[in-house]
Amino acid sequence: MDQEKVIVIDFGGQYNQLVARRVRECNVYCEIYSYRTDLEQIKAMNPKGIILTGGPNSCYGVDSPTYRKELFELGIPVLGLCYGAQLMMHVLGGTVEKAPVREYGKTEVTVDVKSPLFKDVLEKTLCWMSHNDYISKAAPGFEIVAHTKDCPVAAAENRDENLYIIQFHPEVLHTEEGTKILYNFVRNICGCRGTWRMDSFVENSIREIREKVGDGKVLCALSGGVDSSVAAVILAKAIGSQLTCVFVDHGLLRKNEGDEVEAVFGTQGIYELNFIRVNAQERFYNKLSGITEPEMKRKIIGEEFIRVFEEEAKKIGAVDFLVQGTIYPDVVESGLGGESAVIKSHHNVGGLPDYVDFKEIIEPLRNLFKDEVRKAGLELGLPENLVFRQPFPGPGLGIRIIGEVTANKVRIVQDADAIFREEVVNAGLSQDIGQYFAALTNMRSVGVMGDERTYDYAVALRAVNTVDFMTADAAEIPFEVMQKVMGRIINEVKGVNRVFYDLTSKPPGTIEFE
């Protein structure tokens, strides 16, 4: 892996992953660390630049997240965003206080001074503001370079010390020239060469895995989704017959998906993998019986996955490594990669349970965002229909079924989901929507079908537009398409008499329906 990188120091902002993602779009590798990370550890990383994120606190609060003044004396370029900007000013002698007028949403920013941070940016540009406090006085040595109607210090710089602050969020798409501003920082101010590319990542990963594994045996958890498929092929190219892929059909996959996975990766597939399919549907249904809380369902499914792998490892003999398709958002959302609160647990994040006999986990995609995983898949020669497959959570339909999971509920959501996906494809919308699926609510209500009253379930349809899967808005699907989907589900799926469409954005909701 190229060692040139920029680090993001997270102060609890909701866009921490998005900042790192935008930096990577500039072909610069970027990682997220908590503000609790020791200064010596940061120095040891030798970053080319440092970005301080936003956060929900007031920087002058007694217990608010902060950082040592020495961070700004390392000679490394630092960019503060929103809370990060206010914190830099506060620590270096500026004044931050409650704003007379809170700014939220799209705001016109006027650039007053020619700054390397705003190179090729329009004099008046629309940016996304979200702050209750404001910088009323810049720190000594800083020049104010931009303002808004209600914010006198929208951006400032100390060019001699390579310190820059902006009050708005350049990482969100609402800031029209935000990517350009971040590019100016990481490529021009930090001097990064822009060598973070998928072809080099794939080559380096294969080489590193080959060196790490040596003559050891490896067991790969293959779900058939994008992440585990890309991970499996990287390993296959690195170590060939030393790899055994175990596909656990937990009965919570999409309709016919188990057979489709086996067709691609099994003995008749195009990849030379040692492939084992474990049909464990009843085992998982029994474990989930009576369980309704989504986090508990996640943990149960994850534990059973590990136990199945342990059993298979014993059957095939000594296994030294376990491969999992963990990706970077999994790491961050599990509380291991930044400061933001744990959003959800992942059965493939956080190390091995004590009872597992593997030496170590290999996670070749741990540092990649979802769209980067897809690029890696294309570099590896995976077929496009697999690379651009709809995202699917590790716990599968277990978290797309509200309440207790039963075989009948799985059948209902599989059939409804298949209809929805088929009609989206038929309407030519599949490439325009980031993710779409059906989920089963736990609500039952009275309906009328023919001359009979029914008391059946309601299906919820979810479809979102998203660039990075960290923020999302409900997709605007033509009404006639939704009507067709609704009609088919109610007529063809036994046990359903209502169909809803989920309009919730992320945030405040998640993309998944649980």
C-alpha positions in Angstrom: 0.0 0.0 0.0 1.2 3.5 -0.8 2.4 5.1 2.5 1.4 8.6 1.4 -1.8 9.5 3.3 -3.9 12.2 4.9 -5.6 11.5 8.3 -8.9 12.7 9.5 -9.3 13.4 13.3 -12.8 12.8 14.2 -14.6 14.9 16.8 -17.9 13.1 16.5 -19.2 14.6 13.3 -21.8 12.8 11.3 -19.8 13.2 8.1 -16.5 11.8 9.3 -16.5 8.9 6.7 -17.6 11.3 4.0 -14.6 13.5 4.6 -12.3 10.5 4.1 -14.2 9.3 1.1 -13.9 12.7 -0.6 -10.1 12.8 0.0 -9.8 9.4 -1.6 -11.7 10.7 -4.6 -8.6 12.9 -5.0 -6.5 9.6 -5.3 -5.1 10.2 -1.8 -5.3 7.5 0.8 -7.1 8.6 4.0 -7.9 7.1 7.4 -10.0 8.2 10.3 -8.8 8.4 13.9 -10.5 9.6 17.2 -9.4 12.9 18.7 -8.3 10.7 21.6 -5.4 9.4 19.5 -2.1 10.3 21.0 0.0 13.0 19.3 3.0 10.7 19.2 1.0 8.1 17.3 -0.1 10.7 14.8 3.5 11.9 14.3 4.6 8.3 13.8 2.1 7.9 10.9 4.0 10.7 9.1 0.8 12.0 7.4 1.0 14.5 4.6 -1.9 16.4 6.0 -4.5 16.4 8.8 -8.2 17.3 8.6 -10.3 18.0 11.7 -14.0 17.1 11.4 -17.1 18.7 12.5 -18.8 17.7 15.8 -21.9 18.4 17.9 -20.3 20.3 20.8 -19.2 23.8 21.6 -15.4 23.9 21.5 -15.2 26.2 24.6 -17.2 23.7 26.7 -15.4 22.3 29.7 -15.9 18.7 28.6 -15.9 19.2 24.9 -13.5 17.2 22.6 -10.2 19.1 22.1 -6.6 18.6 21.0 -3.2 19.7 22.1 -1.8 23.0 20.7 1.3 21.0 19.5 -0.8 19.4 16.8 -0.7 22.8 15.0 3.1 23.1 15.4 4.2 19.9 13.7 4.7 21.6 10.3 2.1 19.4 8.8 -0.8 21.2 6.9 -4.0 21.1 9.0 -7.5 21.9 7.7 -10.3 22.4 10.2 -13.9 21.9 9.2 -16.8 23.4 11.1 -16.2 22.3 14.7 -12.6 21.6 13.7 -12.3 25.1 12.4 -13.7 26.6 15.7 -11.5 24.3 17.8 -8.3 25.5 15.9 -9.3 29.1 16.4 -10.1 28.5 20.1 -6.9 26.6 20.8 -4.7 29.2 19.0 -6.2 32.3 20.6 -9.2 33.2 18.5 -12.7 33.8 19.8 -15.6 31.4 19.4 -19.1 32.1 20.8 -22.8 31.6 20.3 -23.8 32.9 16.9 -26.4 35.6 16.8 -28.0 33.8 13.8 -27.7 30.1 13.4 -26.7 29.0 9.9 -28.1 25.8 8.5 -28.4 24.6 4.9 -27.2 26.0 1.6 -25.5 29.3 2.1 -23.7 31.7 -0.3 -20.1 32.1 0.7 -18.1 35.1 -0.7 -14.4 34.5 -1.2 -12.5 37.7 -0.4 -8.9 36.7 -0.7 -7.0 34.7 -3.3 -6.1 31.6 -1.2 -4.5 28.3 -2.3 -7.4 26.6 -0.6 -9.9 28.3 -3.0 -7.9 28.0 -6.2 -10.3 28.0 -9.2 -13.3 28.4 -6.8 -15.9 31.0 -7.8 -15.9 34.2 -5.9 -19.5 33.4 -4.8 -20.1 29.7 -4.2 -22.9 27.7 -2.5 -21.8 25.8 0.6 -23.5 23.7 3.3 -23.5 25.4 6.7 -24.5 23.7 10.0 -23.4 25.6 13.1 -24.8 27.3 16.3 -21.5 28.8 17.3 -19.3 31.0 15.1 -15.8 32.5 15.0 -16.2 36.1 16.0 -12.4 36.8 16.0 -9.7 34.8 14.1 -6.6 33.7 15.9 -3.4 35.8 15.7 -1.6 35.2 12.4 -4.7 34.2 10.5 -6.2 36.1 7.6 -9.9 36.0 6.9 -10.4 34.8 3.3 -14.2 34.2 3.1 -17.5 35.3 4.7 -21.3 34.9 4.5 -24.1 37.3 5.4 -24.2 36.1 9.0 -20.7 34.5 9.4 -17.8 37.0 9.3 -15.2 34.1 9.3 -16.4 31.5 6.8 -12.7 30.7 6.0 -9.3 31.8 7.3 -5.7 30.8 6.8 -2.2 31.1 8.3 -0.3 30.4 5.1 3.1 30.6 6.8 2.1 27.8 9.2 0.0 25.8 6.7 -3.1 26.1 8.8 -6.5 26.5 7.2 -10.1 26.6 8.5 -13.5 26.6 6.8 -16.8 27.0 8.7 -18.8 25.0 6.2 -18.8 21.3 5.1 -16.9 20.8 1.8 -17.4 17.0 2.0 -21.2 17.1 1.3 -22.5 17.3 -2.2 -24.6 20.4 -1.3 -21.3 22.3 -1.2 -21.0 22.8 -5.0 -17.3 23.2 -5.1 -16.4 21.2 -2.0 -14.4 18.5 -3.8 -12.3 21.2 -5.5 -11.6 22.8 -2.1 -10.5 19.4 -0.6 -8.4 18.7 -3.8 -6.7 22.0 -3.3 -5.8 21.1 0.2 -4.6 17.5 -0.2 -3.0 17.8 -3.6 -1.7 21.3 -3.7 -1.2 22.4 -0.1 -0.2 19.0 1.3 1.7 18.1 -1.9 0.2 14.6 -2.2 1.0 12.9 -5.6 -2.4 11.2 -5.9 -1.1 7.6 -6.2 -4.0 5.9 -4.4 -5.5 3.8 -7.2 -7.3 0.4 -7.4 -4.8 -1.2 -9.7 -1.9 -0.7 -7.3 -4.2 -1.6 -4.3 -5.0 -5.0 -5.9 -1.4 -5.7 -6.8 -0.1 -4.8 -3.4 -2.9 -6.7 -1.6 -2.1 -9.9 -3.5 1.6 -9.6 -2.8 1.1 -8.8 0.9 -1.4 -11.7 1.4 1.0 -14.2 -0.4 3.8 -13.1 2.0 1.6 -13.2 5.1 0.0 -16.6 4.4 3.2 -18.4 3.3 2.2 -22.1 3.0 -0.7 -21.8 5.5 -4.3 -22.8 4.8 -7.0 -20.2 4.6 -10.8 -20.4 5.1 -12.9 -17.7 3.4 -16.4 -16.7 4.5 -18.2 -16.4 1.1 -21.7 -14.9 1.1 -21.9 -14.2 -2.6 -22.2 -10.5 -2.0 -19.9 -8.0 -3.5 -17.6 -7.6 -0.5 -17.0 -11.3 0.2 -16.7 -12.1 -3.5 -14.0 -9.6 -4.2 -12.2 -10.7 -1.0 -12.4 -14.4 -2.2 -11.0 -13.6 -5.6 -8.1 -11.6 -4.2 -7.2 -14.5 -2.0 -7.6 -17.0 -4.8 -5.2 -15.0 -7.0 -2.8 -14.8 -4.1 -2.7 -18.4 -2.8 -4.8 -20.6 -5.1 -5.4 -24.1 -3.8 -4.5 -23.0 -0.2 -7.9 -21.3 0.0 -11.2 -23.0 0.9 -14.4 -20.9 0.5 -17.3 -21.8 2.7 -20.7 -20.6 1.7 -23.2 -20.7 4.5 -26.7 -20.7 3.3 -28.4 -19.4 6.4 -31.8 -19.3 4.8 -31.8 -15.5 5.0 -30.7 -14.8 1.4 -32.6 -13.3 -1.5 -34.8 -15.6 -3.6 -32.7 -18.3 -5.4 -29.5 -16.6 -4.3 -27.9 -19.7 -2.8 -28.1 -21.5 -6.1 -26.8 -18.4 -7.9 -23.8 -18.2 -5.6 -23.0 -21.8 -6.2 -23.3 -21.4 -10.0 -20.6 -18.7 -9.9 -18.2 -20.1 -7.4 -18.9 -23.8 -7.2 -17.3 -26.6 -9.1 -19.0 -25.6 -12.4 -18.1 -21.9 -11.9 -15.5 -19.8 -13.5 -13.1 -19.6 -10.5 -10.8 -22.3 -9.3 -11.9 -22.2 -5.7 -12.3 -25.0 -3.2 -16.0 -24.4 -2.6 -18.1 -25.9 0.2 -21.9 -25.1 0.6 -23.4 -25.5 4.0 -27.2 -25.6 4.1 -27.9 -24.4 7.6 -31.3 -22.8 7.2 -33.1 -24.7 9.9 -30.2 -24.2 12.3 -30.5 -20.4 12.0 -34.3 -20.3 12.1 -34.2 -22.3 15.4 -31.6 -19.9 16.9 -33.7 -16.9 15.9 -37.0 -18.3 17.2 -38.6 -15.8 19.5 -36.0 -13.1 19.0 -37.3 -9.7 17.9 -34.6 -7.1 18.8 -32.5 -6.3 15.7 -29.2 -6.0 17.4 -29.7 -9.4 19.1 -30.6 -10.9 15.8 -27.4 -9.6 14.3 -25.3 -11.1 17.1 -27.0 -14.4 16.9 -26.5 -14.7 13.2 -22.9 -13.6 13.6 -22.2 -16.1 16.3 -23.7 -18.9 14.2 -21.6 -17.9 11.2 -18.4 -18.2 13.3 -19.5 -21.6 14.7 -20.3 -23.0 11.3 -16.9 -21.8 10.0 -15.2 -23.4 13.1 -16.9 -26.7 12.3 -16.0 -26.6 8.7 -12.4 -25.7 9.6 -12.2 -28.9 11.7 -13.6 -31.0 8.9 -11.0 -29.8 6.4 -8.0 -30.0 8.8 -5.8 -27.3 10.1 -6.7 -23.8 9.0 -4.4 -20.8 9.8 -6.5 -17.8 8.6 -10.1 -16.7 8.3 -10.9 -14.3 5.5 -13.8 -11.9 5.8 -15.2 -9.1 3.6 -15.1 -6.3 6.2 -15.0 -2.9 4.6 -14.1 0.5 6.0 -17.7 1.7 6.9 -18.1 -1.5 8.9 -15.0 -0.6 10.9 -16.0 3.0 11.6 -19.7 2.2 12.3 -18.6 -0.4 14.8 -16.7 2.2 16.8 -13.2 1.1 15.8 -12.2 3.7 13.3 -13.2 7.1 14.7 -15.1 8.9 17.4 -18.7 8.5 16.2 -21.1 6.4 18.3 -21.5 2.8 17.4 -24.3 2.6 14.8 -24.4 -1.2 14.5 -22.4 -4.3 15.4 -20.9 -6.4 12.6 -20.2 -10.1 13.0 -17.1 -9.7 10.9 -15.6 -6.8 12.8 -13.6 -6.7 16.0 -11.4 -9.8 16.1 -12.0 -13.5 16.8 -14.0 -15.0 19.7 -11.9 -17.0 22.1 -13.3 -20.4 21.0 -12.3 -20.1 17.3 -9.2 -22.1 16.3 -8.0 -19.8 13.6 -4.7 -18.0 14.0 -5.7 -14.7 12.5 -8.3 -12.9 10.4 -7.4 -11.5 7.0 -9.6 -8.6 5.8 -8.2 -7.5 2.4 -11.0 -4.9 2.0 -10.9 -3.4 5.5 -9.6 -0.1 4.3 -12.0 0.3 1.3 -15.3 2.1 0.9 -18.1 0.3 -1.0 -17.5 2.0 -4.4 -13.8 1.3 -4.0 -14.6 -2.4 -3.5 -16.5 -2.4 -6.8 -13.5 -0.8 -8.6 -11.3 -3.5 -7.1 -13.7 -6.2 -8.4 -13.5 -4.8 -11.9 -9.7 -4.7 -11.6 -9.8 -8.4 -10.7 -12.0 -9.3 -13.7 -15.2 -10.1 -11.8 -18.3 -9.9 -14.1 -20.1 -6.6 -13.9 -23.4 -8.2 -12.8 -21.7 -9.5 -9.7 -19.7 -6.3 -9.1 -22.7 -4.1 -9.3 -25.0 -6.4 -7.4 -27.3 -4.8 -4.9 -25.7 -4.4 -1.4 -26.9 -7.0 1.0 -26.2 -7.0 4.8 -24.3 -9.9 6.4 -27.3 -10.9 8.6 -29.4 -11.0 5.4 -33.1 -10.9 5.6 -32.9 -11.3 9.3 -32.8 -7.6 9.7 -35.2 -6.9 6.8 -37.9 -8.8 8.8 -39.2 -6.7 11.7 -39.8 -8.9 14.7 -39.4 -12.7 14.9 -37.8 -14.5 11.9 -39.7 -17.5 10.6 -39.5 -19.6 7.4 -42.9 -18.2 6.3 -41.8 -14.6 6.8 -38.6 -15.3 4.9 -40.7 -16.7 2.0 -42.9 -13.6 2.0 -40.0 -11.0 1.9 -38.0 -13.1 -0.7 -41.0 -13.2 -3.1 -41.9 -9.5 -2.5 -38.2 -8.4 -2.9 -37.8 -10.4 -6.1 -40.9 -8.7 -7.7 -39.7 -5.3 -6.7 -36.2 -5.8 -8.1 -37.6 -7.3 -11.3 -39.9 -4.4 -11.9 -37.2 -1.8 -11.2 -35.0 -3.6 -13.8 -37.9 -3.8 -16.3 -38.5 0.0 -15.9 -34.8 0.7 -16.8 -34.2 2.2 -13.3 -31.7 -0.3 -11.9 -28.6 1.8 -12.7 -30.2 5.0 -11.4 -31.0 3.8 -7.9 -28.3 3.3 -5.3 -30.1 0.5 -3.4 -33.6 -1.0 -3.5 -35.3 -3.9 -1.7 -38.4 -5.0 0.1 -38.7 -5.5 3.8 -41.4 -7.1 6.0 -43.0 -5.0 8.7 -44.4 -6.6 11.8 -47.7 -4.9 11.2 -50.8 -6.9 10.3 -54.1 -5.3 9.3 -57.5 -6.0 7.8 -57.9 -6.1 4.1 -60.4 -7.3 1.5 -59.4 -9.6 -1.3 -62.2 -10.8 -3.5 -65.2 -11.3 -1.3 -63.1 -12.3 1.7 -61.6 -10.3 4.6 -57.9 -10.8 5.2 -55.6 -10.2 8.1 -52.1 -10.1 6.6 -48.7 -8.4 6.7 -47.6 -5.1 5.2 -44.5 -5.0 3.0 -42.3 -1.9 3.0 -40.4 -1.0 -0.1 -37.1 0.9 0.3 -35.2 2.6 -2.5 -32.5 5.3 -2.1 -30.3 7.5 -4.2 -26.8 7.7 -2.8 -23.2 8.3 -3.9 -21.3 6.8 -1.0 -24.0 5.0 1.1 -23.2 7.3 4.0 -26.0 9.8 3.2 -29.0 8.9 1.1 -32.4 10.2 0.0 -35.5 8.2 -1.0 -35.6 7.6 -4.8 -38.4 9.1 -6.8 -39.7 6.0 -8.6 -42.6 6.7 -11.2 -46.0 6.1 -9.7 -47.0 3.7 -12.4 -44.0 1.5 -11.6 -44.9 1.5 -7.9 -48.5 0.7 -8.7 -47.4 -2.3 -10.7 -45.1 -3.5 -8.0 -47.8 -3.1 -5.4 -50.4 -5.0 -7.5 -48.0 -7.9 -8.2 -46.9 -8.2 -4.6 -50.5 -8.3 -3.2 -51.7 -10.7 -6.0 -48.7 -13.0 -6.0 -47.3 -13.1 -2.5 -49.5 -15.0 -0.1 -49.7 -13.3 3.3 -49.5 -9.7 2.2 -52.4 -7.2 1.8 -50.6 -3.8 2.1 -47.5 -2.2 0.5 -45.8 0.9 1.9 -42.9 3.0 0.5 -40.3 4.3 2.9 -39.5 8.0 2.3 -36.9 8.4 5.1 -33.5 9.8 4.3 -30.2 8.9 5.9 -29.7 10.5 8.3 -31.9 10.3 10.3 -32.7 6.8 9.2 -30.3 4.1 8.0 -30.5 2.6 4.5 -31.4 -0.8 5.9 -34.9 -1.4 7.3 -34.6 -2.8 10.8 
